[in-house]
């Protein structure tokens, strides 16, 4: 053993006086242990302790039993602890002397990696300092040249340094190919590119030569986004991420896979992060609430697309929002959302003149603050006109899902609060709180909105919530009324929606009558047959005139099994041709197993020439 250091928990910011022991072994490893309080500076236990851990080179031991008690290994403790004691205190001097005996190059490098994760643990120290000198040098070089990408593979990222023990804290993103490239001096950039699924150009880019902090997106997902941005427009410094944080949060919710991220980088961010974010901040700040407010508009646009445009079948609001950003950009979506929220909604839609809702709370006052529950469709219309937002469109949510809307006042400030009802729990949650023109509410008004939430969920209102839950459980939304007619968007948004949908539709090739995605694919046998399918396979088109859902239905079969239908919005011409005896042929033009089910199978239909 080269050195030992005794400290107490309270000297290191812990709420206890337990004994903490650091050992610097002859093989260069550093070990730390938590012992009982009365074992402090009991050097006689060190020999017994070293004997038990000497051969545990991988650090798997979770406790060591001594004659004086139990010692708990601390794998995520700092390799070189410094107590919160005065500089001249002998115990502080002892800690500095202990640190001076360690590998200074390793300590400095680990400290340089610390950002939103901690890397300077003794677990990571031992992974480097105890290596053969040549191997140690190669790994230090890899971490110095590619810190962001190499550190997660070679080392463990800790949320915080730990003085409690009980865990091995050994997880890392292991990749044998990267270790082999480092240790044998091979193509490390290529190995890192394959591991992260990015280009070698991004691996070598300046942005990857420094550690990042918290980026809203995981680092791996952000790498895929950056890889799509043209190389000369990628950020060079992590500080350039700051203006884009609100966008990253939205992207994290919207994107399903790496392909989505790569497309966004290449399309929505093709001008670079700063060039995209600066004008957005100037026009739409704060961006977080602005993007949250887009959801109302996107839902309306998806309804409009389903009823009025020959867009792709099965397009969800989620995928429409992503497609809008990809094809038209962030500014287009935010501007369309702003127009949607600012329009004059006038009278409620036909069919919304229902009976008033049963109030759960009615009113609530606290000092100068006053909240009133809006229980009629006309109340929501007036609130929307006064506040210049789209709360008038929430009546169906109130009627069919138990949502409650409150108008709040506190002095001169006003806001509208939405409380969503969870049927399974019969409890409310605060979903939205917006002032005039959807601006954010002040902190005092947020506190008042939460006070109303507490009243809505109070024990004394359990019977009212239970009655609401029973009524909703028995209700059949829109029973017998058919689909609700979607409102038209403003002219500019109608044009942009059509452009977005046009980008999503497959382009018809010369000689084809139709090229589309198979509708209802997820509800039939297609997913089980996928492993046997291939591009170019023949598809059988079968008329189903007695189909109870659509008399124009045209089923699509592969190998005698029904895999879906020609989309209803475009099947009329195909049905007419089949009914007239025309010979049509169908074949599979694309199969993407990673795509959404509504875009997984693309097919084309041609007229068979007469013989």
C-alpha positions in Angstrom: 0.0 0.0 0.0 1.3 3.4 -1.0 -0.9 5.7 1.1 -4.1 5.9 3.2 -6.4 8.7 4.0 -9.0 8.9 6.8 -11.9 11.4 6.5 -15.4 11.8 8.1 -18.7 12.1 6.2 -19.5 15.5 7.6 -16.2 16.9 6.3 -17.4 16.0 2.8 -20.8 17.5 3.0 -22.6 14.3 4.3 -25.2 14.3 7.1 -23.3 11.8 9.2 -20.0 11.3 10.9 -19.2 7.9 9.4 -15.6 6.9 8.9 -14.4 7.0 5.3 -11.1 5.4 4.3 -9.1 5.8 1.0 -6.3 3.4 0.1 -3.7 3.9 -2.6 -2.5 0.4 -3.4 0.9 -0.7 -4.9 -0.8 -1.7 -8.2 -1.9 2.0 -8.6 -5.5 1.4 -7.8 -7.4 3.7 -5.4 -10.1 2.2 -3.2 -12.5 3.8 -0.7 -14.7 2.4 2.0 -17.4 3.4 4.4 -16.9 2.1 7.9 -18.7 2.4 11.3 -18.1 5.7 13.1 -16.1 4.1 15.9 -13.6 2.7 13.3 -12.2 6.1 12.5 -8.4 6.0 12.1 -8.3 2.3 13.2 -5.3 1.4 11.0 -5.2 -2.1 12.4 -8.2 -3.0 10.2 -6.4 -1.9 7.0 -4.3 -5.0 6.6 -7.4 -7.3 6.9 -9.3 -5.0 4.4 -6.5 -5.0 1.8 -6.3 -8.8 2.0 -9.9 -9.2 1.1 -9.9 -6.7 -1.8 -6.4 -7.2 -3.3 -7.6 -9.7 -6.0 -10.9 -7.9 -6.8 -9.4 -6.1 -9.8 -12.8 -5.7 -11.5 -14.4 -4.0 -8.4 -17.3 -6.4 -7.9 -17.2 -6.7 -4.1 -20.1 -5.0 -2.3 -19.0 -5.4 1.3 -16.0 -6.7 3.3 -16.5 -8.2 6.7 -14.0 -7.2 9.3 -13.6 -8.0 13.0 -14.7 -4.5 13.8 -17.7 -4.4 11.5 -18.6 -4.2 7.8 -16.7 -2.0 5.2 -18.7 -0.9 2.2 -16.7 -0.2 -1.0 -17.4 3.2 -2.6 -16.8 2.8 -6.3 -18.4 6.2 -7.2 -16.5 8.2 -4.6 -13.9 10.7 -5.8 -10.4 9.3 -6.3 -8.9 12.4 -4.7 -11.4 13.8 -2.1 -10.9 17.3 -0.6 -12.8 17.9 2.7 -14.7 21.2 3.3 -12.2 22.3 5.9 -9.9 25.3 6.2 -6.8 25.2 3.9 -4.5 25.1 6.9 -6.3 22.3 8.7 -4.0 19.3 9.0 -6.7 17.0 7.7 -7.0 19.1 4.5 -3.2 19.0 4.1 -3.4 15.2 4.4 -6.0 15.0 1.7 -3.8 17.2 -0.6 -0.8 15.0 0.1 -2.8 11.9 -0.7 -3.9 13.4 -4.0 -0.4 14.5 -4.9 0.6 10.8 -4.9 -1.9 9.9 -7.6 -1.6 9.9 -11.4 -2.0 13.7 -12.1 -2.6 13.2 -15.8 -5.5 10.9 -15.2 -7.0 13.1 -12.5 -6.8 16.2 -14.7 -8.4 14.4 -17.7 -11.3 13.0 -15.7 -12.0 16.4 -14.1 -12.0 18.0 -17.6 -14.9 15.6 -18.6 -17.2 16.8 -15.9 -20.3 18.6 -17.2 -23.8 17.4 -16.5 -22.3 14.0 -15.5 -19.5 13.2 -13.1 -16.5 11.2 -14.4 -13.8 11.7 -11.8 -14.7 8.7 -9.7 -12.2 6.2 -8.4 -13.9 3.6 -10.6 -12.9 5.5 -13.7 -9.5 6.5 -12.2 -8.7 2.8 -11.8 -9.7 2.0 -15.4 -6.9 4.3 -16.6 -4.2 4.6 -13.9 -3.9 0.9 -13.3 -3.3 0.0 -16.9 0.0 -1.0 -18.6 1.8 2.3 -19.5 1.4 2.0 -23.2 -2.3 1.1 -23.0 -2.9 3.9 -20.5 -1.3 6.4 -22.9 -3.5 5.2 -25.9 -6.7 5.5 -23.9 -5.8 8.9 -22.5 -5.1 10.0 -26.1 -8.5 8.7 -27.2 -10.3 10.5 -24.4 -8.4 13.7 -25.2 -9.1 13.6 -28.9 -12.7 12.4 -28.8 -13.9 13.1 -25.2 -17.6 13.3 -26.0 -17.7 10.0 -27.9 -15.0 7.9 -26.2 -15.8 8.7 -22.6 -19.2 6.8 -22.5 -17.5 3.7 -23.9 -14.4 3.7 -21.7 -15.8 5.1 -18.5 -18.9 5.2 -16.3 -21.0 8.4 -16.2 -22.3 9.1 -12.7 -25.2 11.4 -11.9 -23.2 12.4 -8.8 -20.3 11.2 -6.7 -21.4 8.7 -4.0 -20.3 8.2 -0.4 -23.0 5.6 0.5 -21.9 2.6 -1.4 -24.0 -0.6 -2.1 -23.7 -0.4 -5.9 -20.9 -1.2 -8.3 -21.4 1.9 -10.5 -19.7 0.1 -13.4 -22.1 0.5 -16.3 -20.7 1.9 -19.5 -21.6 1.8 -23.2 -19.2 -1.1 -24.0 -18.1 -1.7 -27.5 -15.3 -4.1 -28.2 -14.6 -2.7 -31.6 -13.8 0.7 -30.2 -11.5 -0.7 -27.5 -9.7 -2.7 -30.1 -9.3 0.3 -32.3 -7.8 2.3 -29.4 -5.6 -0.4 -28.0 -4.2 -1.5 -31.5 -4.0 2.0 -33.0 -6.5 1.4 -35.7 -9.3 3.5 -37.3 -10.9 5.0 -34.1 -12.9 7.6 -36.0 -14.5 4.8 -38.1 -15.3 2.7 -35.0 -16.9 5.6 -33.2 -18.9 6.5 -36.3 -20.3 2.9 -36.5 -21.1 2.9 -32.8 -23.1 6.1 -32.8 -24.5 5.7 -36.4 -23.0 9.0 -37.6 -20.5 10.1 -40.2 -16.8 10.1 -39.7 -16.9 13.8 -40.5 -19.1 14.5 -37.5 -16.8 12.4 -35.3 -13.9 14.6 -36.3 -15.9 17.9 -36.1 -15.0 20.5 -33.5 -18.4 20.2 -31.8 -17.4 16.6 -30.7 -14.0 17.6 -29.4 -15.6 19.0 -26.2 -18.0 17.6 -23.6 -21.6 18.8 -23.7 -23.9 19.7 -20.8 -27.6 19.0 -20.7 -29.0 19.2 -24.2 -32.7 18.2 -23.7 -32.2 15.6 -26.4 -29.9 12.7 -25.3 -26.4 13.1 -26.7 -26.8 10.1 -29.0 -30.0 11.5 -30.5 -28.6 15.0 -30.8 -25.6 13.5 -32.7 -28.0 12.0 -35.3 -29.7 15.4 -35.7 -26.4 17.2 -36.1 -25.2 14.6 -38.6 -28.1 15.7 -40.9 -27.0 19.3 -40.9 -24.6 20.3 -43.7 -21.0 20.0 -42.3 -20.2 23.7 -42.9 -23.3 24.8 -40.9 -23.0 22.6 -37.9 -22.3 24.3 -34.5 -18.7 24.4 -33.4 -19.2 25.0 -29.7 -21.7 23.5 -27.3 -22.7 27.0 -26.2 -24.6 27.3 -29.6 -27.1 24.7 -28.3 -28.6 27.2 -25.8 -31.0 29.0 -28.1 -32.2 25.7 -29.5 -33.1 24.0 -26.2 -36.9 24.6 -26.6 -36.7 23.2 -30.1 -34.8 20.2 -28.9 -37.5 19.5 -26.2 -40.2 19.5 -29.0 -38.0 17.4 -31.3 -37.5 14.8 -28.5 -41.3 14.4 -28.2 -41.9 14.3 -31.9 -39.2 12.1 -33.4 -39.6 8.3 -33.1 -36.3 7.1 -34.5 -32.9 8.1 -35.9 -34.2 8.5 -39.4 -36.6 11.2 -38.2 -33.7 13.0 -36.6 -31.5 12.8 -39.6 -34.2 14.2 -41.9 -34.9 17.1 -39.5 -31.3 18.0 -39.4 -31.0 18.0 -43.2 -34.3 19.9 -43.8 -35.5 22.0 -40.9 -31.9 22.8 -39.7 -30.1 22.9 -43.1 -29.3 26.6 -42.5 -27.7 25.8 -39.1 -28.9 26.1 -35.5 -28.2 29.8 -35.1 -29.7 30.8 -38.4 -32.9 28.9 -37.6 -33.3 29.8 -33.9 -32.5 33.5 -33.9 -35.4 34.6 -36.1 -37.7 32.2 -34.2 -36.7 33.7 -30.9 -37.4 37.2 -32.3 -40.9 36.3 -33.6 -42.3 33.7 -31.3 -40.4 33.8 -27.9 -40.8 32.1 -25.6 -40.6 29.1 -27.8 -41.5 26.5 -25.3 -45.1 27.6 -24.8 -45.4 28.5 -28.5 -44.6 24.9 -29.5 -46.9 23.6 -26.8 -49.7 25.7 -28.2 -49.1 24.2 -31.7 -50.8 21.0 -30.6 -54.3 22.5 -30.9 -53.6 23.7 -34.4 -52.0 20.4 -35.5 -55.0 18.4 -34.2 -57.3 20.7 -36.2 -55.1 20.4 -39.3 -55.1 16.6 -39.0 -58.9 16.6 -38.8 -59.0 18.9 -41.8 -56.6 16.6 -43.7 -58.6 13.5 -43.0 -61.8 15.1 -44.3 -60.8 17.4 -47.1 -57.5 16.4 -48.6 -56.3 13.2 -50.4 -53.5 12.9 -47.9 -51.9 9.7 -46.6 -54.2 7.4 -44.7 -53.6 7.1 -41.0 -51.7 10.3 -40.6 -51.7 11.2 -36.9 -51.3 14.7 -35.5 -47.9 13.7 -34.2 -46.6 12.7 -37.6 -48.3 15.6 -39.3 -46.5 18.1 -37.0 -43.2 16.4 -37.8 -43.9 16.4 -41.5 -44.9 20.1 -41.4 -41.6 21.0 -39.7 -39.6 19.0 -42.2 -41.3 20.4 -45.3 -42.3 23.9 -44.3 -40.0 24.7 -41.4 -40.5 25.7 -37.7 -41.5 29.3 -38.6 -44.3 28.2 -40.9 -45.8 25.9 -38.2 -45.6 28.5 -35.4 -47.1 31.2 -37.7 -50.0 28.9 -38.6 -50.6 28.1 -35.0 -50.6 31.8 -34.1 -53.2 32.5 -36.8 -55.3 29.6 -35.6 -55.3 30.8 -32.0 -55.9 34.4 -33.0 -58.9 33.9 -35.2 -62.5 34.9 -34.3 -64.3 31.6 -33.6 -67.8 33.2 -33.4 -70.6 31.0 -32.3 -70.1 27.4 -31.1 -70.1 24.6 -33.7 -73.5 23.1 -34.6 -74.1 20.3 -32.2 -72.3 21.8 -29.3 -75.4 23.4 -27.8 -75.6 20.7 -25.0 -76.9 21.0 -21.6 -74.5 22.9 -19.2 -71.9 20.8 -17.4 -72.3 19.9 -13.8 -69.9 22.1 -11.9 -67.3 20.3 -9.8 -66.1 23.4 -7.9 -68.0 26.4 -9.4 -66.0 29.2 -7.9 -62.9 29.7 -5.7 -61.5 32.8 -4.0 -58.2 33.5 -2.3 -57.6 37.1 -1.4 -57.8 39.2 -4.6 -57.7 36.0 -6.7 -60.9 34.6 -8.2 -61.5 31.5 -10.3 -64.8 30.6 -12.0 -65.7 27.3 -13.7 -67.0 27.6 -17.3 -69.8 25.1 -17.7 -71.5 26.2 -21.0 -70.2 26.2 -24.6 -71.1 29.9 -24.9 -68.9 30.6 -21.9 -65.9 29.1 -23.7 -66.7 31.2 -26.7 -66.8 34.4 -24.7 -63.6 33.4 -22.9 -61.8 32.8 -26.2 -63.0 36.2 -27.6 -61.8 38.0 -24.4 -58.5 36.2 -24.1 -57.8 35.9 -27.9 -57.1 32.1 -27.9 -58.9 28.9 -29.0 -60.5 27.7 -25.8 -63.8 27.8 -27.6 -62.7 24.6 -29.4 -62.3 22.7 -26.1 -66.0 22.2 -25.5 -65.9 18.6 -26.9 -63.1 17.8 -24.4 -65.2 19.2 -21.6 -68.4 17.4 -22.6 -66.9 14.0 -23.6 -63.7 13.7 -21.4 -64.5 15.6 -18.3 -62.1 18.5 -18.8 -62.9 21.6 -16.8 -62.0 25.2 -17.9 -61.6 28.0 -15.4 -61.3 31.7 -16.0 -58.9 33.2 -13.4 -58.4 36.8 -12.2 -55.8 38.3 -9.9 -55.9 42.1 -9.8 -55.4 43.2 -13.4 -54.1 39.8 -14.6 -56.3 37.2 -16.3 -55.7 33.7 -17.4 -57.5 30.6 -18.6 -56.8 27.2 -16.9 -57.5 23.7 -18.3 -57.9 20.8 -15.9 -57.9 17.4 -17.5 -59.8 14.5 -15.9 -58.2 11.1 -15.6 -61.1 8.7 -15.7 -59.2 5.7 -14.3 -58.2 7.7 -11.2 -61.1 10.1 -11.0 -58.7 13.0 -10.5 -57.9 16.2 -12.2 -54.5 17.6 -13.4 -53.5 21.1 -14.5 -52.8 20.8 -18.2 -52.6 24.4 -19.4 -52.5 27.9 -18.0 -52.4 30.7 -20.5 -53.0 34.5 -20.4 -54.2 36.7 -23.2 -52.8 35.7 -26.6 -51.5 32.5 -25.0 -48.8 34.3 -23.0 -47.4 32.6 -19.9 -49.1 33.4 -16.6 -47.3 34.9 -13.6 -46.0 32.8 -10.7 -48.7 34.0 -8.3 -51.4 33.1 -10.8 -49.7 29.7 -11.3 -49.9 29.1 -7.6 -53.6 30.1 -7.5 -54.3 27.7 -10.4 -52.6 24.9 -8.4 -54.8 25.9 -5.4 -57.9 25.3 -7.5 -56.5 22.0 -8.6 -56.2 21.0 -4.9 -59.8 22.0 -4.4 -60.9 20.0 -7.4 -59.2 16.9 -6.0 -60.2 17.5 -2.4 -61.7 14.6 -0.4 -64.9 16.5 0.0 -65.5 16.5 -3.8 -64.9 12.8 -4.2 -68.7 12.2 -4.8 -68.8 14.8 -7.6 -65.7 13.3 -9.3 -67.1 9.8 -8.9 -70.4 10.9 -10.5 -68.5 12.5 -13.4 -66.5 9.3 -13.9 -69.7 7.2 -14.0 -71.3 9.6 -16.5 -68.2 9.6 -18.8 -67.9 5.8 -18.6 -71.5 5.4 -19.8 -71.2 8.0 -22.5 -70.5 7.1 -26.2 -68.8 10.0 -27.8 -70.6 11.3 -30.9 -72.9 8.2 -30.9 -75.0 8.2 -34.0 -73.9 11.7 -35.1 -71.2 10.7 -37.6 -67.8 12.4 -37.8 -67.6 16.0 -36.7 -67.1 18.4 -39.6 -63.6 19.9 -39.3 -63.4 23.6 -39.6 -61.5 25.1 -42.5 -58.1 26.6 -41.7 -57.2 30.1 -42.8 -56.3 30.3 -46.5 -52.5 30.4 -45.9 -52.7 27.4 -43.7 -54.9 25.5 -46.1 -52.3 26.1 -48.8 -49.4 25.0 -46.6 -51.3 21.9 -45.4 -51.9 20.9 -49.0 -48.2 21.3 -49.7 -47.2 19.2 -46.7 -49.6 16.4 -47.7 -48.3 16.5 -51.3 -44.8 15.8 -50.0 -46.1 12.8 -48.0 -47.9 11.1 -51.0 -45.9 8.7 -53.2 -45.3 10.1 -56.6 -47.1 8.3 -59.4 -44.8 6.8 -62.1 -45.7 7.0 -65.8 -48.2 4.4 -66.7 -49.6 3.9 -63.2 -53.2 4.6 -62.2 -52.3 4.9 -58.5 -49.4 4.7 -56.1 -50.3 4.7 -52.4 -49.7 3.1 -49.0 -51.8 0.1 -48.0 -54.6 1.2 -45.7 -55.5 -0.8 -42.6 -52.2 -2.7 -42.8 -51.9 -3.1 -39.0 -55.3 -4.7 -38.7 -54.8 -7.6 -41.1 -52.2 -10.3 -41.8 -49.5 -8.2 -43.4 -47.3 -7.8 -40.3 -47.0 -11.6 -40.0 -46.3 -12.0 -43.7 -43.6 -9.2 -43.9 -40.6 -11.6 -43.6 -41.8 -13.3 -46.8 -42.7 -10.2 -48.8 -40.4 -8.4 -51.3 -40.5 -5.4 -53.6 -42.0 -6.4 -56.9 -44.4 -9.0 -55.5 -47.7 -9.3 -57.2 -50.8 -8.1 -55.3 -54.3 -9.2 -56.0 -57.1 -6.6 -56.0 -60.5 -7.8 -54.8 -63.7 -5.8 -54.9 -65.9 -6.0 -51.8 -69.2 -4.3 -52.8 -70.9 -5.7 -49.7 -68.4 -4.3 -47.3 -70.5 -2.7 -44.5 -68.1 0.1 -44.0 -67.5 1.1 -47.7 -69.3 -0.1 -50.8 -66.3 1.0 -52.9 -63.9 -1.2 -50.9 -61.0 -2.8 -52.8 -59.1 -5.3 -50.7 -55.4 -6.0 -51.3 -54.2 -9.6 -51.0 -50.7 -11.0 -51.0 -50.4 -14.8 -51.5 -54.1 -15.2 -51.0 -54.0 -13.3 -47.6 -55.7 -9.9 -47.1 -53.1 -7.4 -46.0 -55.2 -4.2 -46.2 -57.2 -2.0 -48.6 -56.8 0.6 -51.2 -57.3 3.9 -49.2 -60.9 4.9 -49.1 -60.3 8.4 -50.3 -58.8 7.2 -53.6 -60.6 3.9 -54.2 -63.6 5.1 -56.2 -61.9 5.0 -59.6 -60.2 1.7 -59.0 -63.6 0.2 -57.8 -65.3 1.6 -60.9 -62.7 0.1 -63.2 -62.9 -3.3 -61.6 -66.7 -3.3 -61.7 -66.5 -2.5 -65.4 -64.3 -5.6 -65.9 -61.0 -3.7 -66.5 -57.9 -5.8 -65.9 -55.8 -4.2 -63.3 -52.5 -5.4 -61.8 -51.0 -4.4 -58.4 -47.5 -4.9 -57.2 -45.4 -4.0 -54.1 -43.2 -1.0 -54.7 -41.6 -0.4 -51.3 -41.4 -2.2 -48.0 -39.9 -0.3 -45.0 -40.1 -2.4 -41.9 -39.0 0.6 -39.7 -41.7 2.9 -40.9 -45.0 3.6 -39.3 -47.6 0.9 -40.2 -49.5 3.4 -42.3 -46.4 4.1 -44.4 -44.8 0.6 -44.3 -46.1 -0.9 -47.6 -46.3 1.1 -50.8 -48.1 -0.3 -53.8 -48.9 0.7 -57.4 -51.8 -0.2 -59.7 -51.5 -0.4 -63.5 -54.0 -1.1 -66.3 -53.2 -4.4 -68.0 -53.0 -3.8 -71.7 -55.5 -5.6 -73.9 -54.1 -8.5 -75.8 
